[in-house]
């Protein structure tokens, strides 16, 4: 029996008491994807649960994207976006190895709505950017984490319908395993 594929991740979104739905993300392998999976599962302590949409850029236009992933930092005041997977030294070493592979993947990406990217720095590694409108010229930078699947884009569009999208919250998150 071979290795199981990476699980998919989910983020359940709500605005105040209104449940908006579930966003399912197919995750790419590698240190960035693994950090994202740990944040969805809460396996290293912090998780995306109870985090909020931080900002929306280019709202209504080409390149519109949601920024989220500021989790409640245990033992510190406020929120954080720091990597949870490894030490900063290990993160930087792995980041160098993966950058070359990621560049090849990024060249093949269509920059379509649903692309999920994360920051490559250790201090901001858990921050997410989800492209909600196609943009062939999108130069977000960061690292490619995966793609939103199924009806997840409809959920994100519901979140964008609120005047102040920063009141949209991740009420639950986790992993979905396939056999």
C-alpha positions in Angstrom: 0.0 0.0 0.0 1.4 3.4 -1.0 1.3 6.7 0.8 -2.1 8.4 1.2 -2.6 11.6 -0.7 -2.5 14.8 1.3 -5.8 15.6 2.9 -7.8 18.5 1.8 -8.5 21.3 4.2 -11.7 23.1 5.1 -12.5 26.5 6.5 -16.1 27.1 7.7 -17.0 30.8 7.4 -19.6 32.9 9.2 -20.6 36.5 9.4 -21.7 37.3 12.9 -24.4 34.5 13.5 -24.9 33.7 9.8 -23.2 30.6 8.6 -21.8 31.2 5.1 -20.6 27.8 4.2 -17.5 25.6 3.8 -14.4 26.4 1.7 -12.5 23.3 0.7 -8.9 23.6 -0.4 -6.8 21.1 -2.3 -3.4 21.5 -0.8 0.0 21.3 -2.6 2.7 19.2 -0.8 5.7 20.9 0.7 6.5 22.9 3.8 4.0 25.7 3.0 1.2 23.3 2.4 2.2 21.3 5.5 2.2 24.5 7.7 -1.3 25.3 6.3 -2.6 21.8 7.1 -1.2 22.1 10.6 -3.0 25.4 11.0 -6.3 23.9 9.8 -5.9 20.9 12.2 -4.6 22.8 15.2 -1.9 20.1 15.5 0.8 22.5 16.8 -1.5 24.5 19.1 -2.8 27.5 17.2 -5.3 27.1 14.3 -7.3 29.2 11.9 -10.4 28.6 14.1 -11.8 32.0 15.3 -9.5 34.0 13.0 -11.1 36.7 10.8 -10.7 38.0 7.3 -8.0 40.6 7.7 -8.6 42.6 4.5 -9.9 42.5 1.0 -7.7 44.0 -1.8 -9.0 45.3 -5.2 -12.6 44.7 -4.1 -14.8 44.4 -7.1 -12.0 44.5 -9.6 -9.4 42.4 -11.3 -7.1 40.7 -8.8 -9.6 40.9 -6.0 -8.3 38.8 -3.1 -9.1 38.0 0.5 -6.3 38.2 3.1 -6.8 36.0 6.2 -4.9 33.8 8.6 -4.2 36.0 11.6 -4.6 33.4 14.4 -4.9 34.0 18.1 -1.4 33.7 19.5 -1.2 31.7 22.7 1.3 33.2 25.2 1.4 36.5 23.3 -0.9 39.5 23.0 -2.9 39.9 19.9 -2.7 37.8 16.8 0.1 36.2 14.8 0.8 34.8 11.4 4.1 33.1 12.3 4.8 29.6 11.0 3.9 26.8 13.4 5.7 23.9 11.8 9.4 24.5 12.6 12.0 26.8 13.9 12.9 29.9 11.9 16.2 28.3 10.9 14.5 25.1 9.6 11.9 27.2 7.8 14.5 29.2 6.0 16.5 26.1 5.0 13.3 24.4 3.6 12.2 27.6 2.0 15.3 27.7 -0.1 14.8 24.2 -1.3 11.2 24.7 -2.2 11.5 28.1 -3.9 12.9 26.5 -7.1 10.2 23.9 -7.3 7.5 26.5 -6.5 8.8 28.8 -9.3 8.1 26.0 -11.8 4.6 25.4 -10.5 3.8 29.1 -10.4 4.7 29.4 -14.1 2.0 26.9 -14.9 -0.7 28.5 -12.8 -3.5 30.3 -14.6 -4.0 32.9 -11.9 -7.7 32.0 -11.7 -10.1 32.7 -8.9 -9.6 30.1 -6.2 -5.8 30.2 -6.1 -4.6 30.1 -2.5 -1.2 31.6 -1.7 0.7 32.1 1.6 3.6 34.2 2.7 7.1 32.7 2.4 8.6 34.5 5.5 8.6 32.6 8.8 6.9 35.6 10.6 4.0 35.7 8.1 3.8 32.1 7.0 0.3 31.4 8.1 -1.2 34.4 6.3 -3.4 33.4 3.3 -4.3 35.2 0.1 -7.2 33.8 -1.8 -7.7 35.1 -5.3 -11.5 35.7 -5.8 -11.4 37.1 -9.4 -9.3 35.9 -12.3 -6.2 38.0 -12.9 -3.6 36.7 -15.5 -1.1 39.3 -14.3 -1.5 38.8 -10.6 1.9 39.1 -8.9 1.0 38.3 -5.3 4.3 36.8 -4.6 4.5 34.3 -1.7 4.0 30.6 -2.2 1.3 28.6 -3.9 -0.6 26.5 -1.3 -3.5 25.1 -3.4 -6.8 25.7 -5.0 -10.3 26.2 -3.7 -12.6 23.3 -4.8 -16.3 22.9 -5.5 -18.7 25.5 -4.0 -16.0 27.2 -2.0 -15.8 30.2 -4.3 -19.6 30.8 -3.7 -18.9 30.9 0.0 -16.1 33.4 -0.5 -18.3 35.6 -2.7 -20.9 35.6 0.0 -18.3 36.8 2.4 -17.4 39.6 0.0 -21.0 40.8 -0.1 -20.7 42.2 3.4 -19.8 45.8 3.5 -17.2 45.1 6.2 -15.8 41.7 5.2 -13.4 41.8 8.2 -16.4 40.7 10.3 -16.2 37.3 8.5 -14.8 34.7 10.8 -13.5 31.1 10.5 -15.8 29.3 12.9 -14.3 25.8 12.3 -11.5 24.3 10.3 -9.9 20.9 9.8 -8.8 18.2 7.4 -10.7 15.9 5.0 -9.0 12.5 4.3 -9.6 10.4 1.2 -8.8 6.7 1.0 
